[in-house]
Amino acid sequence: MSDPATGVVAWESGPHTEARTTDLDYHRLPVEQAIGDSVPMVGERVLGDFAGVTVGVWEIEPSVSHDVEIDEVFVVLSGDATVQFEDDTPDLELGPGSVVHLRSGQKTRWIVRDRLRKVFIAASTT
C-alpha cells in the first residue's frame, strides 16, 4: 500500500523477499562520490517503510568512493570491503554477516574489493 501524498510504499506482512538474489534498480553512483576514474554501478530496492525507518537492499560494484552517512544499520550479505572514517572511528572490515551501525553525518571512504550487497535499515528521509 502506498501513501498517495509521498508515493512511499508501506512494508506489509506477506510474501518475503530473497535479499541475496532480489532484482535491484541500478544506476551510476553520483560522480562526485567516486574516487578515481571509475564510477561504479549501485543497485537498490526499497522494501518499504515502517516505524520511521526505511528497509531495503543495496549493492555496489568494486570501487573506491566517499559518502556522508545517514543513520543506518546494515547486514552484509555478500562481498568484501573496508569502510574508513574521517573521525577517530576505527576502520571496518566488511564481509558476509557483518552488522554495522553508521551515524548520521559520519564521513566515510568505501573501498569495495568484491561486489558488496547489504540489507539496510535507515532513518527515513521523508
C-alpha positions in Angstrom: 0.0 0.0 0.0 1.5 3.4 -0.9 0.9 6.8 0.7 -0.8 8.9 -2.0 1.0 12.1 -0.7 4.5 10.7 -0.8 4.3 7.6 -3.1 6.2 5.7 -0.4 5.2 2.1 -0.2 4.4 0.8 3.3 6.0 -2.5 4.2 3.2 -5.0 4.7 3.2 -8.5 6.1 3.1 -11.1 3.4 5.5 -12.7 0.9 9.1 -12.5 1.8 12.0 -11.1 -0.3 15.1 -13.2 -1.0 17.6 -10.4 -0.3 20.6 -12.2 -1.8 19.0 -12.6 -5.2 16.2 -10.0 -5.5 16.3 -7.7 -8.5 17.6 -4.2 -7.9 17.2 -0.9 -9.7 20.7 0.1 -11.0 22.3 3.5 -11.6 25.7 5.0 -11.5 27.0 6.4 -8.2 27.0 10.2 -8.4 30.3 11.2 -10.0 31.2 13.5 -7.0 31.2 10.4 -4.7 33.6 8.4 -6.9 37.3 8.4 -6.1 39.4 7.7 -9.2 38.4 7.2 -12.8 35.8 4.5 -12.3 32.2 5.4 -11.4 30.6 2.2 -10.1 27.1 1.0 -10.6 24.9 0.7 -7.5 21.6 -1.1 -7.1 18.8 -0.5 -4.6 15.4 -1.9 -3.8 13.4 -0.2 -1.1 11.2 -2.8 0.5 9.2 -0.3 2.4 8.9 2.0 5.4 7.7 1.3 9.0 8.1 2.8 12.4 10.1 5.8 11.0 12.7 3.7 9.1 13.3 2.6 5.5 14.2 -1.1 4.8 15.9 -2.2 1.6 18.6 -4.0 -0.2 21.7 -2.1 -1.6 24.7 -3.2 -3.7 27.8 -1.6 -5.2 30.5 -2.8 -7.6 34.1 -2.9 -6.7 35.3 0.7 -6.4 36.5 3.4 -4.1 34.1 6.2 -3.1 33.2 8.6 -0.3 30.0 9.4 1.4 28.4 11.4 4.2 26.3 8.8 6.0 22.7 8.8 7.3 21.7 7.0 10.5 21.7 3.3 9.3 22.1 -0.2 10.5 23.0 -2.8 7.8 23.9 -6.5 7.5 26.3 -7.5 4.7 25.0 -10.4 2.7 28.0 -10.8 0.3 31.2 -9.0 -0.8 34.3 -7.6 0.7 35.1 -4.0 1.6 36.7 -1.7 4.1 35.0 1.4 5.4 37.3 4.2 6.6 36.2 7.2 8.7 37.5 10.8 8.8 36.9 10.9 12.6 38.6 8.6 15.1 36.4 5.6 14.3 38.5 2.5 13.5 38.3 1.1 10.0 35.6 -1.6 9.5 36.4 -4.7 7.5 33.1 -5.9 5.9 32.2 -9.4 4.8 29.1 -11.6 4.9 27.5 -11.4 8.3 29.0 -8.1 9.3 26.4 -5.9 11.2 27.2 -2.2 11.2 25.7 1.0 12.6 26.7 4.2 10.8 25.8 7.5 12.5 24.3 10.4 10.6 27.0 12.9 9.4 29.9 10.4 9.5 32.3 11.0 6.6 33.4 7.7 5.1 35.5 6.2 2.4 34.4 2.9 1.0 37.0 0.6 -0.6 35.0 -2.2 -2.2 37.1 -5.2 -3.4 34.2 -7.6 -4.2 30.6 -6.6 -5.1 29.0 -5.7 -1.8 25.3 -6.4 -1.1 23.6 -5.4 2.2 20.2 -5.2 3.8 19.8 -1.8 5.4 17.5 -0.2 7.9 17.9 3.6 7.7 16.3 6.7 9.1 13.5 7.7 6.7 14.4 10.7 4.7 10.8 11.8 4.2 
